[in-house]
Amino acid sequence: MSVRLYVGNLPTAFDAKELEALFANVGEGVRFKAVNDRCRGFGFANVDDAKLAEAVIEQLNGKEFGGNALRIEISERRDARSGGPGNDRRGPAAGNAVARKAVNKVVHADSVDSEAPDPRWAGELAKLKSLLANQTAAV
């Protein structure tokens, strides 16, 4: 099973061959891919097995490379970090976005019912009905 490692604190300009040679010193089976970001230097390494991943972390985490101390750790999947609704990095409103989209969901059917509203406008119709219900309740 392949393990994905986060490799951070890379210098803004570095030779990928030098970094690959550093990984090769630990063991064979490490593939690195840098993320092109002007502000931050980081990338991901795929390692063939868990024991090799642990060896890479143990030997290279904190090691100086290009003037920076490398930061190497096991990469977590994005959905594993979220921890549920409201704990999203985008803020508390991000958890409600799914519920809003579900209200406006358009369901298509093969048969057309002349009495049913046009499915393209179903979301807007639901909003209007809600507004009308709130107005009559307030009066």
N, C-alpha and C positions, 0 to 999 in steps of 0.2 A: 504494500500500500504506500502510495506517495504522500509525503508530508510537505506542506507549503510553509515556507519561512518568510517572515517580513525582514527585510534588510534595510535599515534606516540609517540616517545621519551620514549619508554618502556625500562626498564633496560635489559641488555643482559641476565640475569638470573632472572626469576620471576616465581611465582607460579600462574598458570592460575586460580586456584580456588579463590585466593585472589582477582584477578581482576574481576572475575565473581561476587563475593560477592559485590564488589564496584558498579558494574552495577546494581545488584539486589536491592541495597539500593535506587536507583533512581526509579526503577519500574520493573515490570515483562515484559518479551517479548524482552529481549536483548540477542542475541547470538553472542559470540566473537570467532574469529579464528585468532591465531597468525601466522605470516609469519616467517618461519624459515630462518633467515639471520644472519650470524655470526657478521656482522659489525653493523647492525642497528636493533633496536628493534621496530617493528611496527606490526600492525594487522588491522583487519576490524571487525566491529560489525554490525550486522543486527538488526534493531529495527523495531518493528511491525507498529508503526505509527509516523507521523511527529511531533506530540506534544511531544511524549516521546523522540524522537531524539533531539528536542530542549532542553528538560529538562536535558538530558544526557550531552549535550554540555555545557549548562549553569552551571551545578553543578560540572562537572569533568574536564573541560578544565582548565589547569593550576594547577590542584590539584597534590600534591606530592604523588608519588607512587614509592616505592623502591629507593628513593633518587633522582628521576627525576620528573620534572613537566610534567604531561601528556599533550599531544597536541591532541585535539579531534575536528574534523571538518567533515562536510558532504563530502563524497568522490565523486569526479567528475568522470564521465566516461572518459576513455582515449580519445575517438574520440571527445568529447566535448571540451577538452583542446587544441587540436591541432590548431584550428583556420584556417585551410586551408593549401595548399601546401607551402612549404618553411618555415613554422613555426613549423616544426617537431623538437623534441628534438634531433634527430639523426643528424641534420644538414641540410643545404640547398640541398644537393644531394639526400636526401631521397625522396623529392617530385618528382624528375625525375625518380626514380626507377620504378614507375608505368608505365610511358610512355615507358621506355625501354622494360619492360616485354611485353607490348602490341604489340611492333614491332615483337617480337620473338614468339608470340602466334601461336600455331599450331592448325589449324582447321581440323578436320577429317570428311571425307565423306564416305558414304557407297559405292558409285560407284567410281571406279578408272579410272582416265583419264590418258592415256598413255603419253600425251603431257605435263601434269602438272608435276612440280618438286615433288620429294618425300617430303611429309609434315614434315618429321623429320629433313630435311635440309633447310626448307623454311627460317628460321631466318638467317642461315649462307649465303644462297644465296642472301638474301636482303642486307646483309652487303657487300658482294663481288660486287654486282651491284652498290652500293653506292660508294665504293672505285674506281671502274672502271670509273664511271661517273665523279668523282672528278679528276682523272688522265687525262682524255681526255679534261676536261674543262681547266685544267692548261696548257696544251700543246699548 
